[in-house]
């Protein structure tokens, strides 16, 4: 899905929301930023496998979409901190029921796998 779909007034709301969080890392970043401000290095430590390039790109897109705020402090060494905006908190809250559904779905898949193993 392209990012331009997030701004297309002729798509459904779900499509626009998914376009904003599309990608492997954005929902994880939202989840981590719910707990408060984080520096980029902290986010990378908490998400093994996330490269600096992809982190920078995801945070930049999230800032463009109004989900995160980037604060740069004029100190040496440079310090940058990311926080959720009100819009980002609203989205994170709206995703709560989707997360609950996902956990239930995973539980059903595990139960189905156990039943298959027991039947073999």
Phi, psi and omega per residue, in radians:
X1 nan 2.403 -3.119
X2 -1.545 2.662 -3.135
X3 -1.124 -0.474 -3.126
X4 -1.108 -0.408 3.112
X5 -1.117 -0.447 -3.134
X6 -1.172 -0.395 -3.118
X7 -1.905 0.061 -3.134
X8 -1.379 2.008 -3.105
X9 -1.215 -0.156 -3.094
X10 -1.731 0.222 3.076
X11 -1.843 2.823 3.124
X12 -1.248 2.799 -3.097
X13 -1.069 -0.647 3.138
X14 -1.123 -0.739 3.117
X15 -1.083 -0.746 3.120
X16 -1.111 -0.718 3.132
X17 -1.160 -0.763 -3.135
X18 -1.134 -0.630 3.116
X19 -1.077 -0.579 -3.140
X20 -1.280 -0.568 -3.100
X21 -1.851 0.124 -3.116
X22 -1.080 2.427 3.131
X23 2.182 2.873 -3.044
X24 -1.235 -0.529 -2.908
X25 -1.947 -0.285 -2.990
X26 -1.119 -0.706 3.133
X27 -1.183 -0.624 3.086
X28 -1.154 -0.690 3.097
X29 -1.132 -0.738 3.065
X30 -1.005 -0.798 -3.114
X31 -1.063 -0.791 3.134
X32 -1.164 -0.711 -3.106
X33 -1.261 -0.273 3.042
X34 -1.029 -0.548 -3.081
X35 -1.397 -0.115 3.107
X36 2.338 -3.074 -3.101
X37 -1.097 2.533 3.101
X38 -2.435 2.533 2.986
X39 -1.510 2.710 -3.103
X40 -0.965 -0.719 -3.124
X41 -1.103 -0.613 3.091
X42 -1.124 -0.743 -3.136
X43 -1.101 -0.739 3.128
X44 -1.126 -0.685 3.113
X45 -1.116 -0.631 -3.098
X46 -1.381 -0.276 -3.115
X47 -2.195 1.369 3.134
X48 -0.989 2.427 -3.132
X49 1.686 -0.207 3.124
X50 -1.509 2.047 -3.134
X51 -1.370 2.788 3.121
X52 -1.080 -0.694 -3.140
X53 -1.092 -0.816 -3.117
X54 -1.197 -0.675 3.082
X55 -1.036 -0.847 -3.129
X56 -1.043 -0.764 -3.137
X57 -1.121 -0.804 -3.118
X58 -1.104 -0.782 3.141
X59 -1.143 -0.655 3.101
X60 -1.096 -0.801 3.125
X61 -1.122 -0.710 3.140
X62 -1.140 -0.622 3.077
X63 -1.181 -0.746 3.101
X64 -1.059 -0.602 3.139
X65 -1.460 -0.011 3.082
X66 1.436 0.245 -3.098
X67 -1.514 -0.568 -3.125
X68 -2.238 2.709 3.061
X69 -1.976 2.327 3.130
X70 -1.851 2.057 3.123
X71 -1.927 2.123 3.118
X72 -1.895 2.151 3.136
X73 -1.661 2.419 -3.112
X74 -1.513 1.271 3.132
X75 -2.352 2.901 3.053
X76 -2.016 2.232 -0.108
X77 -1.203 2.785 -3.118
X78 -0.979 2.517 -3.132
X79 -2.227 2.224 3.098
X80 -2.174 2.369 -3.131
X81 -2.280 2.405 3.105
X82 -1.953 2.400 3.072
X83 -2.360 2.740 3.031
X84 -1.297 2.489 2.993
X85 -1.491 3.077 3.045
X86 -1.021 -0.715 3.110
X87 -1.109 -0.699 3.100
X88 -1.132 -0.697 3.094
X89 -1.155 -0.700 3.095
X90 -1.061 -0.771 3.126
X91 -1.124 -0.762 3.141
X92 -1.058 -0.733 3.104
X93 -1.135 -0.708 -3.141
X94 -1.148 -0.508 3.141
X95 -1.375 -0.180 3.127
X96 -0.918 -0.918 3.107
X97 -1.091 -0.568 3.091
X98 -1.159 -0.700 3.083
X99 -1.083 -0.777 3.111
X100 -1.034 -0.778 3.102
X101 -1.051 -0.769 -3.132
X102 -1.063 -0.743 3.103
X103 -1.107 -0.724 3.089
X104 -1.090 -0.704 3.122
X105 -1.104 -0.775 3.106
X106 -1.084 -0.694 3.084
X107 -1.061 -0.753 3.121
X108 -1.108 -0.708 3.116
X109 -1.117 -0.736 3.111
X110 -1.110 -0.723 3.133
X111 -1.123 -0.734 3.110
X112 -1.084 -0.710 3.122
X113 -1.136 -0.723 3.093
X114 -1.091 -0.702 3.119
X115 -1.124 -0.706 3.106
X116 -1.117 -0.749 3.138
X117 -1.131 -0.683 -3.140
X118 -1.193 -0.549 -3.124
X119 -1.355 -0.326 -3.094
X120 -1.520 nan nan
